[in-house]
Amino acid sequence: MAIKYHYFKNPSASNKEGIHPWIVNSQKLTVSDISKRISTRSSFTPGDVAGLLTLLKDILLEELMEGRHIHWDDFGTFYISITSDSFTEGKELLPSRVRFKKINIRLDKSAKQTLKDIQFERSERTITQPALTAERRRDRILKHLQKVDFIQCMAAAQLNGCSRSTALRDLNQLKKEGHIRTVAGTNFTLYTLSEKTTP
């Protein structure tokens, strides 16, 4: 199957002219979905697979929290990155001021080669569709998060048919207003509803 894409034009404020592709309606798979697919290719039941995947997730997080790099043969290496505010003196950088940033993945050559074979198909959607207001975009993000657990910046851009920079501004504003919060993600930041916004 081919990945469908549409295109958008960068806003003039970005000082980067040109047309750029975005994936349309990327599907979100759950552990249950993956468990069922693995079950059809093995002698394991979906429940067995789900249990193993849960254990795998727990162990991966435990090892990442120890600062270890986790290498998955023919796929890639997972590792975390950290950050802090800017300081002028090293002595100011206390442990309490260091925080988790994100989970990264560095793909192996074989995985990169496999992904190079992706086929693409142009969607009928175009940039001629009317742009949504900032208020409307942010409302759509919040409503979407009432249906799914998380969203990331690219998915928010696809949801509202806007650029990644616009989606990031929307997410940061919603976070500033206390509607959403960030959580750990793999190679990108995930956003979820804050406790006060959760229905």
KEKOLMAR-124535 format. One record per residue (C-alpha): residue number from 0; residue in three letters; x, z negated, y. Coordinates in pm, 1 decimal, padded with zeros to 6 digits. Each point is the difference from the previous one (the first is absolute). Last residue first. Example, Ala and Ser with C-alpha at 12.3 -4.5 7.8 and 13.67 -1.06 7.14 Angstrom:
! residues 2
<kolke seq="1" type="Ser" X="01367.0" Z="-00714.0" Y="-00106.0"/>
<kolke seq="0" type="Ala" X="-00137.0" Z="-00066.0" Y="-00344.0"/>
This chain:
! residues 199
<kolke seq="198" type="Pro" X="-01369.9" Z="-03084.5" Y="01489.4"/>
<kolke seq="197" type="Thr" X="00379.4" Z="-00016.2" Y="00059.7"/>
<kolke seq="196" type="Thr" X="00064.5" Z="00006.9" Y="00374.8"/>
<kolke seq="195" type="Lys" X="00097.8" Z="-00365.9" Y="00042.5"/>
<kolke seq="194" type="Glu" X="00219.0" Z="00011.1" Y="-00309.0"/>
<kolke seq="193" type="Ser" X="00195.6" Z="00300.0" Y="00120.6"/>
<kolke seq="192" type="Leu" X="-00083.4" Z="00340.5" Y="-00144.8"/>
<kolke seq="191" type="Thr" X="00288.4" Z="00181.9" Y="-00166.8"/>
<kolke seq="190" type="Tyr" X="00295.3" Z="00208.2" Y="00115.7"/>
<kolke seq="189" type="Leu" X="00284.9" Z="00135.1" Y="-00213.3"/>
<kolke seq="188" type="Thr" X="00346.5" Z="00074.5" Y="00133.2"/>
<kolke seq="187" type="Phe" X="00208.2" Z="00269.0" Y="-00167.0"/>
<kolke seq="186" type="Asn" X="00266.1" Z="00043.5" Y="-00269.8"/>
<kolke seq="185" type="Thr" X="-00209.9" Z="-00192.7" Y="-00253.2"/>
<kolke seq="184" type="Gly" X="-00221.9" Z="-00239.7" Y="00193.2"/>
<kolke seq="183" type="Ala" X="-00000.5" Z="-00366.4" Y="00094.4"/>
<kolke seq="182" type="Val" X="-00286.9" Z="-00115.3" Y="00221.2"/>
<kolke seq="181" type="Thr" X="-00100.4" Z="00056.9" Y="00361.5"/>
<kolke seq="180" type="Arg" X="-00300.3" Z="-00153.9" Y="00175.8"/>
<kolke seq="179" type="Ile" X="-00333.1" Z="00128.4" Y="00128.6"/>
<kolke seq="178" type="His" X="-00267.1" Z="-00095.8" Y="00254.2"/>
<kolke seq="177" type="Gly" X="00222.0" Z="-00237.2" Y="00199.4"/>
<kolke seq="176" type="Glu" X="-00010.3" Z="00191.7" Y="00327.9"/>
<kolke seq="175" type="Lys" X="00372.7" Z="00069.8" Y="-00029.6"/>
<kolke seq="174" type="Lys" X="-00053.4" Z="00130.0" Y="-00354.7"/>
<kolke seq="173" type="Leu" X="-00273.7" Z="00234.5" Y="00117.2"/>
<kolke seq="172" type="Gln" X="00231.0" Z="00118.5" Y="00278.4"/>
<kolke seq="171" type="Asn" X="00288.6" Z="00052.9" Y="-00242.3"/>
<kolke seq="170" type="Leu" X="-00225.5" Z="00197.7" Y="-00233.3"/>
<kolke seq="169" type="Asp" X="-00127.4" Z="00224.0" Y="00279.9"/>
<kolke seq="168" type="Arg" X="00350.8" Z="00057.8" Y="00134.6"/>
<kolke seq="167" type="Leu" X="00118.6" Z="00089.7" Y="-00350.5"/>
<kolke seq="166" type="Ala" X="-00287.2" Z="00245.4" Y="-00041.2"/>
<kolke seq="165" type="Thr" X="00095.5" Z="00170.1" Y="00328.0"/>
<kolke seq="164" type="Ser" X="00364.4" Z="00027.9" Y="-00111.6"/>
<kolke seq="163" type="Arg" X="-00107.7" Z="00139.4" Y="-00338.3"/>
<kolke seq="162" type="Ser" X="-00197.9" Z="00275.1" Y="00168.7"/>
<kolke seq="161" type="Cys" X="-00378.4" Z="00016.1" Y="-00014.7"/>
<kolke seq="160" type="Gly" X="-00265.0" Z="00120.2" Y="-00244.5"/>
<kolke seq="159" type="Asn" X="-00165.5" Z="-00341.7" Y="-00018.1"/>
<kolke seq="158" type="Leu" X="00033.4" Z="-00073.4" Y="-00371.1"/>
<kolke seq="157" type="Gln" X="00317.2" Z="00204.3" Y="-00030.9"/>
<kolke seq="156" type="Ala" X="00171.4" Z="-00203.7" Y="00272.4"/>
<kolke seq="155" type="Ala" X="-00122.6" Z="-00322.4" Y="-00160.8"/>
<kolke seq="154" type="Ala" X="00141.1" Z="00118.1" Y="-00333.9"/>
<kolke seq="153" type="Met" X="00334.5" Z="00069.7" Y="00167.3"/>
<kolke seq="152" type="Cys" X="00007.3" Z="-00348.2" Y="00153.1"/>
<kolke seq="151" type="Gln" X="-00082.3" Z="-00195.0" Y="-00312.2"/>
<kolke seq="150" type="Ile" X="-00330.4" Z="-00138.2" Y="-00120.0"/>
<kolke seq="149" type="Phe" X="-00083.0" Z="-00292.7" Y="-00222.5"/>
<kolke seq="148" type="Asp" X="-00273.0" Z="-00164.9" Y="-00205.8"/>
<kolke seq="147" type="Val" X="-00257.7" Z="00277.8" Y="00005.3"/>
<kolke seq="146" type="Lys" X="-00367.6" Z="00013.8" Y="00103.5"/>
<kolke seq="145" type="Gln" X="00001.0" Z="-00246.2" Y="00292.7"/>
<kolke seq="144" type="Leu" X="00334.5" Z="00150.1" Y="00099.1"/>
<kolke seq="143" type="His" X="-00174.4" Z="00331.9" Y="00064.7"/>
<kolke seq="142" type="Lys" X="-00238.1" Z="-00169.8" Y="00243.6"/>
<kolke seq="141" type="Leu" X="00296.2" Z="-00146.8" Y="00187.4"/>
<kolke seq="140" type="Ile" X="00177.0" Z="00336.2" Y="00015.3"/>
<kolke seq="139" type="Arg" X="-00317.6" Z="00175.9" Y="00116.5"/>
<kolke seq="138" type="Asp" X="-00040.4" Z="-00253.9" Y="00281.3"/>
<kolke seq="137" type="Arg" X="00358.6" Z="00062.3" Y="00104.8"/>
<kolke seq="136" type="Arg" X="-00055.8" Z="00375.4" Y="00020.3"/>
<kolke seq="135" type="Arg" X="-00328.1" Z="-00041.9" Y="00192.6"/>
<kolke seq="134" type="Glu" X="00158.7" Z="-00227.4" Y="00259.5"/>
<kolke seq="133" type="Ala" X="00297.7" Z="00233.9" Y="00040.9"/>
<kolke seq="132" type="Thr" X="-00234.4" Z="00293.7" Y="00055.2"/>
<kolke seq="131" type="Leu" X="-00023.7" Z="00263.2" Y="-00270.2"/>
<kolke seq="130" type="Ala" X="00144.8" Z="00347.6" Y="00048.8"/>
<kolke seq="129" type="Pro" X="-00229.1" Z="00300.4" Y="-00037.1"/>
<kolke seq="128" type="Gln" X="00080.9" Z="00225.8" Y="-00297.0"/>
<kolke seq="127" type="Thr" X="00213.5" Z="00299.1" Y="00096.7"/>
<kolke seq="126" type="Ile" X="00300.0" Z="-00148.1" Y="-00180.8"/>
<kolke seq="125" type="Thr" X="-00113.7" Z="00152.9" Y="-00326.2"/>
<kolke seq="124" type="Arg" X="-00179.6" Z="-00094.4" Y="-00322.8"/>
<kolke seq="123" type="Glu" X="-00030.1" Z="00292.1" Y="-00242.2"/>
<kolke seq="122" type="Ser" X="00274.3" Z="-00155.1" Y="-00209.8"/>
<kolke seq="121" type="Arg" X="00323.9" Z="00182.1" Y="-00080.9"/>
<kolke seq="120" type="Glu" X="00121.4" Z="-00036.8" Y="-00354.9"/>
<kolke seq="119" type="Phe" X="00333.0" Z="-00148.0" Y="-00104.6"/>
<kolke seq="118" type="Gln" X="00188.7" Z="-00001.2" Y="-00330.5"/>
<kolke seq="117" type="Ile" X="00244.0" Z="-00279.8" Y="-00079.3"/>
<kolke seq="116" type="Asp" X="00313.1" Z="00123.8" Y="-00181.4"/>
<kolke seq="115" type="Lys" X="00233.3" Z="-00184.3" Y="00237.5"/>
<kolke seq="114" type="Leu" X="-00155.6" Z="-00323.0" Y="-00130.0"/>
<kolke seq="113" type="Thr" X="00162.9" Z="00051.7" Y="-00339.3"/>
<kolke seq="112" type="Gln" X="00341.1" Z="00057.8" Y="00157.2"/>
<kolke seq="111" type="Lys" X="-00030.0" Z="-00317.2" Y="00205.1"/>
<kolke seq="110" type="Ala" X="-00089.5" Z="-00195.6" Y="-00313.1"/>
<kolke seq="109" type="Ser" X="00301.3" Z="00140.6" Y="-00186.6"/>
<kolke seq="108" type="Lys" X="00231.8" Z="-00074.7" Y="00292.6"/>
<kolke seq="107" type="Asp" X="-00101.4" Z="-00366.4" Y="00007.3"/>
<kolke seq="106" type="Leu" X="-00226.2" Z="-00121.2" Y="00280.3"/>
<kolke seq="105" type="Arg" X="00097.7" Z="-00277.1" Y="00240.5"/>
<kolke seq="104" type="Ile" X="-00298.6" Z="-00230.7" Y="00035.1"/>
<kolke seq="103" type="Asn" X="-00052.3" Z="-00250.1" Y="00279.0"/>
<kolke seq="102" type="Ile" X="-00203.6" Z="-00318.9" Y="00025.5"/>
<kolke seq="101" type="Lys" X="-00066.6" Z="-00115.9" Y="00355.8"/>
<kolke seq="100" type="Lys" X="00098.6" Z="-00230.7" Y="00286.5"/>
<kolke seq="99" type="Phe" X="00047.2" Z="-00355.2" Y="-00129.9"/>
<kolke seq="98" type="Arg" X="00101.0" Z="-00254.3" Y="00259.6"/>
<kolke seq="97" type="Val" X="00308.3" Z="-00159.8" Y="00153.0"/>
<kolke seq="96" type="Arg" X="-00060.7" Z="-00248.8" Y="00281.1"/>
<kolke seq="95" type="Ser" X="-00039.0" Z="-00303.7" Y="-00225.6"/>
<kolke seq="94" type="Pro" X="00335.5" Z="00081.9" Y="-00160.9"/>
<kolke seq="93" type="Leu" X="00172.3" Z="-00042.9" Y="00340.8"/>
<kolke seq="92" type="Leu" X="00132.2" Z="00294.8" Y="00198.6"/>
<kolke seq="91" type="Glu" X="00103.4" Z="-00194.8" Y="00310.4"/>
<kolke seq="90" type="Lys" X="00345.3" Z="-00064.9" Y="-00145.8"/>
<kolke seq="89" type="Gly" X="00063.0" Z="00374.4" Y="-00001.8"/>
<kolke seq="88" type="Glu" X="-00025.1" Z="00014.8" Y="00379.0"/>
<kolke seq="87" type="Thr" X="-00170.9" Z="00268.1" Y="00207.1"/>
<kolke seq="86" type="Phe" X="-00330.4" Z="-00007.5" Y="-00188.5"/>
<kolke seq="85" type="Ser" X="-00259.4" Z="00266.9" Y="-00077.2"/>
<kolke seq="84" type="Asp" X="-00308.8" Z="-00102.6" Y="-00195.0"/>
<kolke seq="83" type="Ser" X="00025.8" Z="00008.0" Y="-00375.1"/>
<kolke seq="82" type="Thr" X="-00004.1" Z="00245.3" Y="-00289.0"/>
<kolke seq="81" type="Ile" X="00013.5" Z="00026.8" Y="-00376.5"/>
<kolke seq="80" type="Ser" X="00008.6" Z="00287.6" Y="-00247.9"/>
<kolke seq="79" type="Ile" X="-00116.3" Z="-00018.8" Y="-00358.6"/>
<kolke seq="78" type="Tyr" X="00118.3" Z="00195.2" Y="-00302.6"/>
<kolke seq="77" type="Phe" X="-00137.5" Z="00244.7" Y="-00255.8"/>
<kolke seq="76" type="Thr" X="00224.9" Z="00254.3" Y="-00169.2"/>
<kolke seq="75" type="Gly" X="-00124.8" Z="00330.7" Y="-00134.2"/>
<kolke seq="74" type="Phe" X="-00190.1" Z="00200.2" Y="-00258.5"/>
<kolke seq="73" type="Asp" X="00216.9" Z="00134.4" Y="-00282.3"/>
<kolke seq="72" type="Asp" X="00087.1" Z="-00355.7" Y="-00107.9"/>
<kolke seq="71" type="Trp" X="-00170.5" Z="-00271.6" Y="00205.6"/>
<kolke seq="70" type="His" X="00262.3" Z="-00193.8" Y="00193.8"/>
<kolke seq="69" type="Ile" X="-00092.4" Z="-00331.8" Y="00156.9"/>
<kolke seq="68" type="His" X="00220.4" Z="-00124.7" Y="00285.7"/>
<kolke seq="67" type="Arg" X="00011.4" Z="-00378.8" Y="00023.8"/>
<kolke seq="66" type="Gly" X="-00073.8" Z="-00205.6" Y="00310.6"/>
<kolke seq="65" type="Glu" X="-00145.1" Z="-00293.4" Y="-00193.6"/>
<kolke seq="64" type="Met" X="-00345.0" Z="00085.2" Y="00137.0"/>
<kolke seq="63" type="Leu" X="00050.6" Z="00348.1" Y="-00146.0"/>
<kolke seq="62" type="Glu" X="00046.3" Z="-00157.8" Y="-00342.4"/>
<kolke seq="61" type="Glu" X="-00322.8" Z="-00198.7" Y="00019.4"/>
<kolke seq="60" type="Leu" X="-00189.8" Z="00299.5" Y="00140.6"/>
<kolke seq="59" type="Leu" X="00112.4" Z="00221.9" Y="-00286.2"/>
<kolke seq="58" type="Ile" X="-00084.7" Z="-00269.1" Y="-00254.7"/>
<kolke seq="57" type="Asp" X="-00355.5" Z="-00040.5" Y="00132.9"/>
<kolke seq="56" type="Lys" X="-00060.3" Z="00374.3" Y="00016.5"/>
<kolke seq="55" type="Leu" X="00125.7" Z="00049.5" Y="-00355.6"/>
<kolke seq="54" type="Leu" X="-00223.3" Z="-00282.4" Y="-00123.1"/>
<kolke seq="53" type="Thr" X="-00301.4" Z="00164.0" Y="00166.8"/>
<kolke seq="52" type="Leu" X="00097.4" Z="00336.2" Y="-00147.7"/>
<kolke seq="51" type="Leu" X="00023.9" Z="-00157.1" Y="-00346.1"/>
<kolke seq="50" type="Gly" X="-00346.1" Z="-00154.5" Y="00031.9"/>
<kolke seq="49" type="Ala" X="-00150.3" Z="00325.9" Y="00124.3"/>
<kolke seq="48" type="Val" X="00158.9" Z="00183.9" Y="-00293.2"/>
<kolke seq="47" type="Asp" X="-00145.2" Z="-00240.4" Y="-00255.4"/>
<kolke seq="46" type="Gly" X="-00343.0" Z="00017.4" Y="00165.1"/>
<kolke seq="45" type="Pro" X="00005.8" Z="00381.3" Y="00000.9"/>
<kolke seq="44" type="Thr" X="00071.3" Z="-00012.3" Y="-00375.3"/>
<kolke seq="43" type="Phe" X="00343.9" Z="00099.7" Y="-00125.5"/>
<kolke seq="42" type="Ser" X="00046.4" Z="00275.0" Y="-00261.8"/>
<kolke seq="41" type="Ser" X="00136.1" Z="00242.0" Y="00259.0"/>
<kolke seq="40" type="Arg" X="-00083.1" Z="00298.0" Y="00219.9"/>
<kolke seq="39" type="Thr" X="-00369.3" Z="-00080.5" Y="00057.2"/>
<kolke seq="38" type="Ser" X="00094.0" Z="-00362.6" Y="00069.4"/>
<kolke seq="37" type="Ile" X="00240.8" Z="00104.9" Y="00275.8"/>
<kolke seq="36" type="Arg" X="-00285.8" Z="00171.0" Y="00183.4"/>
<kolke seq="35" type="Lys" X="-00229.8" Z="-00301.9" Y="-00042.2"/>
<kolke seq="34" type="Ser" X="00267.2" Z="-00238.5" Y="00129.1"/>
<kolke seq="33" type="Ile" X="00063.7" Z="00222.6" Y="00302.5"/>
<kolke seq="32" type="Asp" X="-00364.8" Z="-00009.5" Y="00103.0"/>
<kolke seq="31" type="Ser" X="-00025.4" Z="-00376.8" Y="-00057.4"/>
<kolke seq="30" type="Val" X="00317.5" Z="-00059.4" Y="00202.6"/>
<kolke seq="29" type="Thr" X="-00172.5" Z="00184.7" Y="00283.9"/>
<kolke seq="28" type="Leu" X="00059.8" Z="00353.7" Y="00122.5"/>
<kolke seq="27" type="Lys" X="-00058.3" Z="00095.3" Y="00364.3"/>
<kolke seq="26" type="Gln" X="-00065.8" Z="00368.6" Y="00055.0"/>
<kolke seq="25" type="Ser" X="00164.4" Z="00189.2" Y="00287.5"/>
<kolke seq="24" type="Asn" X="-00275.0" Z="00139.3" Y="00219.8"/>
<kolke seq="23" type="Val" X="00197.3" Z="00275.8" Y="00175.1"/>
<kolke seq="22" type="Ile" X="00381.0" Z="-00005.3" Y="00009.4"/>
<kolke seq="21" type="Trp" X="00139.6" Z="00071.6" Y="00347.3"/>
<kolke seq="20" type="Pro" X="00184.5" Z="00307.8" Y="00126.5"/>
<kolke seq="19" type="His" X="00166.8" Z="00041.1" Y="00343.1"/>
<kolke seq="18" type="Ile" X="-00055.5" Z="00245.3" Y="00284.7"/>
<kolke seq="17" type="Gly" X="00233.2" Z="00012.5" Y="00296.9"/>
<kolke seq="16" type="Glu" X="00109.7" Z="-00175.5" Y="00315.8"/>
<kolke seq="15" type="Lys" X="00194.1" Z="-00321.4" Y="00002.0"/>
<kolke seq="14" type="Asn" X="-00004.4" Z="-00170.9" Y="00340.7"/>
<kolke seq="13" type="Ser" X="-00202.9" Z="-00283.6" Y="-00155.4"/>
<kolke seq="12" type="Ala" X="-00225.5" Z="-00016.8" Y="00303.7"/>
<kolke seq="11" type="Ser" X="-00112.0" Z="00358.2" Y="-00063.5"/>
<kolke seq="10" type="Pro" X="-00186.9" Z="-00111.9" Y="-00310.9"/>
<kolke seq="9" type="Asn" X="00135.1" Z="00150.3" Y="-00323.5"/>
<kolke seq="8" type="Lys" X="-00211.2" Z="00281.8" Y="-00139.2"/>
<kolke seq="7" type="Phe" X="-00176.4" Z="-00048.2" Y="-00329.9"/>
<kolke seq="6" type="Tyr" X="-00006.9" Z="00163.8" Y="-00338.9"/>
<kolke seq="5" type="His" X="-00198.1" Z="-00021.9" Y="-00321.3"/>
<kolke seq="4" type="Tyr" X="00122.1" Z="-00065.9" Y="-00349.9"/>
<kolke seq="3" type="Lys" X="-00125.0" Z="00026.5" Y="-00356.6"/>
<kolke seq="2" type="Ile" X="00234.2" Z="-00099.7" Y="-00280.5"/>
<kolke seq="1" type="Ala" X="-00014.3" Z="00251.5" Y="-00284.3"/>
<kolke seq="0" type="Met" X="-00107.3" Z="-00067.7" Y="-00354.8"/>
